[in-house]
Amino acid sequence: MSQIAVECSPAGTGWLARVTVADHGSSREFEVSVSEAEMARFDPGSIEPGALVRRSFEFLLAREPKESILRSFSLSVIGRYFPEYEREIGRR
């Protein structure tokens, strides 16, 4: 199972999450931007994006290896590749 570490910091009108995924003796780093609108859409009522970003990476890693995930992206991009993302992320 993958280990997911998330560190978030304010950036403009949202946040920048630095994510490290480690498994099978290797790790990979990512930068994910999360806007206030994305937080309101995907995790209403939450004020900190760390848990949402972690759940989003769990979602991605269930579908593809860490090496296939974009190194830098906005959270809403996930739905372009996986249309079920928005529906499923609300259940996690």
Secondary structure, DSSP 8 states (H G I E B T S, - for coil): --EEEEEEEEETTEEEEEEEEEETTEEEEEEEEEEHHHHHHHSTT-S--HHHHHHHHHHHHTTS-GGGS-SEEEGGGHHHH-TTHHHHHTT-
